Amino acid sequence: MSATLPAASDPPGASGDTADGHAGVQAWSVFCAWAADELGLVLKTEGPAYLLEAPPAADDPETPPPLRRSWFRRRGAEAAPGEEALPEPPLVTTDAHRLVDELLRRLRERGEVTHARPERQPEAVHELSARLFDAYELDGEGRAHLAGFHLDDTPLVLLVSVLGDATPEVRLRYYDELGAPLPWDEATPLGLDRLAPIGDAAPRLDNGRRDRMLESAHRAAREAGVAPIDLAAIVWAKRAWGRIRFDFGDQSVDAEFDGWARTLRAPKVVCPLTGVETYHLATVHGGKIAAADQIAVCAVTGHRRVRSDLEACAATGELAEPDALVECPVTLQRVLPSQIDRCRLCEQRVSRPACPDNVCRACREKSRVGADDERIVRLLQEHPGLAGWGHWRLSQTRDVLIVEASRRLRNVLLVLRRDTLEPVRAMASLRVASSWRPLSPEQQQRLLR
């Protein structure tokens, strides 16, 4: 059991204030507290002095067992058979440097690599599942569950350097298995600025792999000009990986996650219909899963569809299934059926914006053409009765030709199919009048022949 030591000039935690950004300066008292715990020693203050000693005898019922085997008992184990090893006497000092150096010496003299872990990190699935699931919003009967979860121990190399004059400056540097330095701003969120003894047996790490890790870290430190290196240790940080499954009836979609357990965030789900990443899932008509913000309701059928499967009405902007829209023959734009009006002259069904006052744009905006216009030439060949008419005005839509002509005091308006020139409607008016009257079939026949 140990106590964190107060020191007026000692920073309260660890900060990455070194030039390269890969080292953190840890409070020396925090480092000493961890080292004493690791050695199974008691560290406390008595007035201005620091006291480092063996724990009370094991037969004291009020004394909890240390987290690690005592350094003293380790030293005692080295005694020759039949000899009783005497532990070193307690260390009493007012010199922080001496205290740090003594703890480093005892750690090194154990003859084995020290193993440690972050003081706080998730150790089981239930410590992460709530954090993962809370990120998602599922509409309707959607359900989320883990379809695989693994929590692995990942070894990192810790190199400790102690600098400083009046006050010890403990610098921590971390390296991955290949010797790449871990930036301090990434190490701190993993809890690597505060360590604890590993507790039970350390995760299995064969000696060859361990030695290669240590060699890679030392080589990287030398190349970076790091000196001195007072201690090397293996620190085990947890990584979590697996997948979350989202079920909607008989449909499901997965999201994979992989990262440090301490900083793990819920992964976004890739919408199977649009490829958009999201935390909010719902279903479309037919039950398929999609990102909720990519779903809209068809203005005609009321079906829920992904937006990319819908089309905007040219008149209102409302979304609808393509089959539910109608193409305006004048503008060739697609609109909702509710946005179609019938032109009172040509009787075409036209989009409302192109048919103010129930007269479509084609009927309003006829252009003057000469008798040599190929459409007029073809018209006169098909309907020779129009040869005596002139002052041609013409417009056309997707389906029909609209032709206006004059003779003496009369005007005629003809609506003919574009492909066959078959008459659809015929009207006449006096040139001084503004209203049109339909021609009877007999009148229409006399006009055209």
C-alpha positions in Angstrom: 0.0 0.0 0.0 1.4 3.4 -0.8 0.5 7.1 -0.6 0.9 9.7 -3.3 3.3 12.2 -1.9 2.6 15.9 -1.7 5.2 18.3 -3.1 4.6 22.0 -3.5 6.8 22.2 -6.6 5.6 18.9 -8.2 3.0 19.1 -11.0 -0.3 17.4 -10.1 -0.3 15.0 -13.1 1.6 14.5 -16.3 1.9 16.8 -19.2 3.4 16.6 -22.7 5.6 19.6 -22.6 8.6 18.2 -24.4 9.8 19.4 -27.7 9.1 16.3 -29.8 5.6 15.7 -28.4 6.4 12.0 -27.6 7.3 12.4 -23.9 5.1 13.3 -20.9 6.5 14.8 -17.7 4.9 12.9 -14.8 4.7 14.1 -11.2 7.6 12.4 -9.5 5.4 11.6 -6.5 2.9 9.8 -8.8 5.8 7.8 -10.3 7.1 6.9 -6.8 3.6 5.8 -5.6 3.4 3.4 -8.5 6.9 2.1 -8.1 6.4 1.4 -4.4 3.1 -0.4 -5.2 4.9 -2.5 -7.8 7.6 -3.4 -5.3 5.1 -4.2 -2.6 6.5 -1.5 -0.3 4.8 1.2 1.8 5.6 4.8 1.0 4.4 7.6 3.2 5.5 10.9 4.6 6.6 11.6 8.2 6.9 15.4 8.6 9.3 16.7 5.9 10.7 13.2 5.3 9.7 10.3 3.0 9.6 6.8 4.5 10.0 3.7 2.4 9.6 0.4 4.2 8.4 -3.1 4.1 4.6 -3.7 4.7 3.5 -4.8 8.2 3.7 -8.5 9.0 1.3 -10.7 7.2 -0.3 -11.9 10.4 -1.8 -8.5 11.1 -5.5 -9.1 10.2 -6.1 -5.4 9.5 -3.4 -5.2 6.9 -4.5 -6.0 3.3 -2.0 -8.0 1.2 0.2 -6.0 -1.2 -0.7 -6.0 -4.9 2.7 -7.5 -5.8 5.2 -9.7 -4.0 7.4 -7.5 -1.8 10.8 -6.4 -3.1 12.1 -7.4 0.2 10.8 -11.0 -0.2 12.2 -11.1 -3.6 15.6 -10.1 -2.2 15.2 -12.7 0.5 14.6 -15.4 -2.0 18.1 -14.9 -3.2 19.6 -16.0 0.1 21.5 -19.2 0.2 19.6 -22.3 1.5 19.5 -22.3 5.3 20.2 -18.6 5.6 17.5 -16.1 6.5 17.7 -13.0 4.2 17.5 -9.8 6.0 15.5 -7.0 4.3 17.1 -3.7 3.8 16.2 -1.2 6.5 13.6 1.4 5.9 14.7 4.4 3.8 14.1 7.8 5.4 15.0 10.8 3.3 14.1 14.3 2.6 15.7 14.2 -0.8 13.2 13.5 -3.6 16.0 12.5 -6.0 17.3 9.9 -3.6 13.8 8.4 -3.2 13.3 8.2 -7.0 16.8 6.7 -7.5 16.2 4.1 -4.8 12.9 3.0 -6.3 14.5 2.8 -9.7 17.4 0.7 -8.4 15.1 -1.7 -6.7 13.0 -2.1 -9.8 16.0 -2.8 -11.9 17.6 -5.2 -9.4 14.6 -7.5 -9.5 16.1 -9.2 -12.5 12.9 -9.2 -14.6 11.1 -6.7 -16.8 8.5 -4.8 -14.9 4.9 -5.1 -16.2 2.2 -2.6 -15.5 -1.2 -1.4 -16.7 -3.2 1.9 -16.8 -4.7 2.7 -13.5 -8.1 2.9 -15.1 -9.3 1.1 -18.2 -12.2 -1.2 -19.1 -11.7 -4.7 -18.1 -15.0 -6.4 -19.2 -17.6 -6.1 -22.0 -20.3 -4.5 -19.7 -18.0 -1.5 -19.2 -18.1 -0.8 -22.9 -21.5 -2.0 -24.1 -23.5 0.8 -22.7 -21.1 3.4 -24.2 -21.5 1.7 -27.6 -25.2 1.2 -27.7 -26.1 4.7 -26.4 -24.7 6.2 -29.6 -27.4 4.7 -31.8 -31.0 5.6 -32.5 -33.2 2.8 -33.9 -36.7 3.5 -35.2 -39.6 1.1 -35.0 -38.7 -2.4 -33.8 -34.9 -2.1 -34.4 -32.6 -3.9 -31.9 -28.9 -3.8 -31.4 -26.7 -6.5 -29.9 -23.1 -7.5 -29.9 -22.3 -10.1 -32.6 -18.7 -10.5 -31.4 -16.6 -8.9 -28.7 -12.9 -9.3 -27.9 -10.9 -7.5 -25.3 -7.2 -8.0 -25.9 -4.1 -6.9 -23.9 -1.7 -5.0 -26.2 1.9 -4.5 -25.0 3.7 -1.2 -25.2 7.2 -0.4 -24.1 7.6 2.3 -21.5 11.0 4.1 -21.2 11.5 6.2 -18.1 14.1 9.0 -17.9 14.7 11.1 -14.7 16.1 14.5 -15.1 16.0 17.7 -13.2 18.2 19.4 -10.5 16.4 20.5 -7.4 13.2 18.5 -8.2 13.1 15.2 -10.1 11.6 15.4 -13.6 10.2 12.0 -14.6 9.7 11.7 -18.3 7.7 8.8 -19.8 7.9 7.7 -23.4 5.8 4.9 -25.0 6.6 2.8 -28.1 4.6 0.2 -30.0 5.9 -3.2 -30.8 7.8 -2.1 -33.8 9.5 0.8 -32.0 7.3 3.6 -33.3 6.8 6.3 -30.6 3.3 7.0 -29.3 2.6 10.7 -29.2 1.9 11.9 -25.6 -1.4 13.4 -26.6 -2.5 9.9 -27.7 -1.0 8.2 -24.6 -2.8 10.4 -22.1 -6.4 9.5 -23.2 -5.4 5.8 -22.8 -4.6 6.4 -19.1 -0.9 5.8 -19.7 0.0 8.8 -17.5 -1.0 6.9 -14.4 0.0 3.3 -13.9 -0.8 0.5 -11.6 0.7 -2.9 -10.9 -0.5 -5.6 -13.2 -2.0 -7.5 -10.2 -2.4 -11.1 -11.3 0.1 -12.7 -13.7 1.0 -10.5 -16.6 -0.4 -11.5 -20.1 1.8 -14.1 -21.8 4.7 -12.5 -23.8 7.4 -14.8 -24.9 11.0 -13.7 -24.2 12.0 -13.4 -27.8 9.1 -11.0 -28.6 9.7 -9.0 -25.5 13.4 -8.6 -26.2 12.7 -7.5 -29.7 10.2 -4.9 -28.5 12.7 -3.5 -25.9 15.5 -3.4 -28.5 13.3 -1.6 -31.0 12.2 1.0 -28.4 15.8 1.6 -27.2 17.0 2.0 -30.7 14.3 4.5 -31.5 15.1 6.4 -28.3 18.8 6.5 -29.2 18.1 7.8 -32.7 15.9 10.5 -31.2 18.7 11.5 -28.8 16.8 10.4 -25.7 19.1 10.1 -22.6 19.3 8.8 -20.0 17.0 5.8 -19.9 16.6 4.8 -16.3 13.9 2.1 -16.6 12.2 0.0 -19.3 8.8 -1.6 -18.6 6.0 -3.3 -20.5 2.6 -1.7 -20.1 -0.5 -3.6 -21.1 -3.3 -1.5 -22.6 -6.6 -3.0 -23.6 -7.9 -3.0 -27.2 -11.5 -3.9 -28.0 -12.7 -5.3 -31.3 -15.8 -6.9 -32.6 -19.1 -6.0 -34.3 -22.5 -4.7 -33.4 -25.5 -6.1 -35.2 -28.7 -4.2 -35.9 -31.8 -6.3 -36.5 -35.0 -5.0 -38.0 -37.3 -8.1 -38.5 -35.5 -10.5 -40.8 -33.1 -7.8 -42.0 -29.8 -7.0 -40.3 -26.6 -4.9 -40.8 -23.3 -4.9 -38.9 -20.9 -2.3 -37.8 -17.3 -3.3 -36.9 -15.3 -1.6 -34.2 -11.6 -1.9 -33.3 -9.7 0.5 -31.0 -8.2 1.2 -27.6 -10.8 0.2 -25.0 -10.3 3.4 -23.0 -11.1 5.7 -25.9 -13.3 3.4 -28.0 -16.2 5.1 -29.8 -19.2 3.6 -31.3 -18.6 3.1 -35.1 -21.0 4.6 -37.6 -23.1 2.2 -39.5 -22.8 2.2 -43.3 -26.3 2.4 -44.8 -26.7 -0.6 -47.1 -28.8 1.3 -49.6 -27.0 4.6 -49.9 -23.5 4.1 -48.4 -24.0 7.0 -46.0 -22.5 6.6 -42.5 -25.0 7.1 -39.7 -25.9 6.5 -36.1 -29.7 6.5 -36.8 -31.3 3.6 -38.6 -34.8 2.9 -39.8 -36.6 0.9 -42.5 -38.1 1.7 -45.9 -41.2 0.3 -47.6 -40.5 -3.5 -47.9 -38.5 -3.7 -44.7 -34.9 -2.9 -45.9 -32.6 -1.0 -43.5 -31.4 2.5 -44.3 -30.0 5.6 -42.7 -33.0 7.5 -41.2 -31.9 10.9 -42.5 -31.8 9.4 -46.1 -35.5 8.3 -45.9 -38.4 10.4 -47.2 -42.1 9.7 -47.8 -43.5 9.6 -51.3 -46.1 12.4 -51.6 -48.3 10.2 -53.8 -48.2 6.7 -52.3 -47.1 7.4 -48.8 -44.3 4.8 -49.0 -41.0 5.4 -47.2 -38.1 5.3 -49.6 -34.5 6.4 -49.6 -34.3 9.9 -51.1 -32.1 8.7 -54.0 -35.0 6.5 -55.1 -37.4 9.4 -55.2 -37.8 12.3 -57.6 -38.7 15.9 -56.9 -41.8 17.4 -58.4 -40.8 20.2 -60.7 -43.7 22.3 -59.5 -43.6 21.9 -55.7 -40.3 20.2 -54.9 -42.1 17.4 -53.1 -40.6 14.0 -53.4 -42.4 11.0 -55.0 -41.6 7.7 -56.6 -40.8 8.2 -60.2 -43.7 6.0 -61.4 -46.1 8.3 -59.5 -45.1 11.5 -61.4 -46.5 12.8 -64.7 -44.5 14.4 -67.4 -45.8 17.7 -68.6 -46.0 17.7 -72.5 -45.2 21.4 -72.6 -42.2 21.7 -70.2 -41.2 18.0 -70.3 -40.9 18.4 -66.5 -42.2 15.7 -64.1 -44.8 16.8 -61.6 -47.3 15.4 -59.1 -50.7 14.4 -60.5 -52.2 17.0 -58.3 -50.2 19.7 -60.2 -51.7 18.9 -63.5 -54.4 21.2 -65.1 -56.2 20.8 -68.5 -55.7 23.6 -71.0 -59.1 24.9 -72.2 -57.8 25.5 -75.7 -55.7 22.4 -76.7 -57.1 20.2 -73.9 -53.6 18.9 -73.0 -52.9 17.9 -69.4 -50.2 20.4 -68.5 -48.3 21.3 -65.3 -50.0 24.0 -63.3 -47.1 26.5 -63.5 -47.1 26.2 -67.3 -50.9 26.7 -67.5 -52.0 29.9 -65.9 -55.7 30.6 -66.2 -56.0 27.2 -67.8 -54.3 28.3 -71.0 -51.0 26.5 -71.5 -47.8 28.1 -72.5 -47.8 26.4 -75.9 -51.2 28.0 -76.8 -50.0 31.4 -75.5 -46.6 31.5 -77.1 -47.0 30.5 -80.8 -44.3 31.8 -83.1 -44.8 33.3 -86.6 -43.6 31.0 -89.4 -43.7 31.2 -93.1 -45.5 28.9 -95.6 -42.1 27.4 -96.4 -41.6 26.1 -92.9 -41.2 22.3 -93.2 -44.0 21.7 -90.7 -46.4 23.9 -92.6 -45.4 22.2 -95.9 -46.1 18.8 -94.4 -49.4 20.1 -92.9 -50.6 21.4 -96.4 -49.7 18.1 -98.0 -51.8 16.2 -95.4 -54.7 18.7 -95.3 -54.9 20.5 -98.7 -58.0 22.4 -97.5 -55.8 24.7 -95.5 -54.0 26.0 -98.7 -56.0 29.2 -98.7 -55.0 30.2 -95.2 -52.0 32.3 -94.2 -50.5 34.3 -91.4 -49.3 31.1 -89.8 -48.4 30.9 -86.1 -47.2 27.6 -84.6 -45.9 25.9 -81.5 -45.3 22.3 -80.6 -45.3 20.1 -77.5 -44.2 16.6 -76.9 -47.4 15.2 -78.4 -49.1 17.9 -80.6 -48.7 20.7 -83.1 -50.7 23.8 -82.3 -51.3 25.8 -85.5 -53.1 29.1 -85.9 -54.0 30.6 -89.3 -56.0 33.6 -90.6 -58.1 34.3 -93.7 -60.2 37.4 -94.3 -62.0 38.0 -91.0 -61.6 34.5 -89.6 -59.0 32.7 -87.5 -58.7 28.9 -87.0 -56.8 27.0 -84.3 -55.8 23.4 -85.0 -54.4 20.9 -82.6 -52.8 17.9 -84.4 -50.8 14.9 -83.4 -47.2 15.5 -84.2 -46.5 12.1 -85.6 -49.6 11.7 -87.9 -51.0 15.2 -88.1 -54.4 13.7 -87.2 -56.6 16.5 -85.9 -57.3 16.4 -82.2 -59.3 19.6 -82.0 -60.3 22.5 -84.2 -61.7 25.9 -83.2 -62.5 29.1 -85.0 -63.1 32.8 -84.1 -63.6 36.1 -85.7 -60.5 38.1 -86.0 -62.1 40.9 -84.0 -63.1 38.5 -81.2 -61.1 37.0 -78.4 -63.0 33.8 -77.8 -62.8 30.5 -79.7 -65.6 28.2 -80.5 -65.1 24.5 -81.3 -65.9 23.3 -84.8 -68.2 20.4 -85.3 -66.8 17.2 -87.0 -68.5 18.3 -90.3 -67.1 21.8 -90.1 -63.7 20.4 -89.3 -63.8 18.0 -92.3 -64.8 20.8 -94.7 -62.0 23.0 -93.4 -59.3 20.4 -93.9 -60.4 19.0 -97.2 
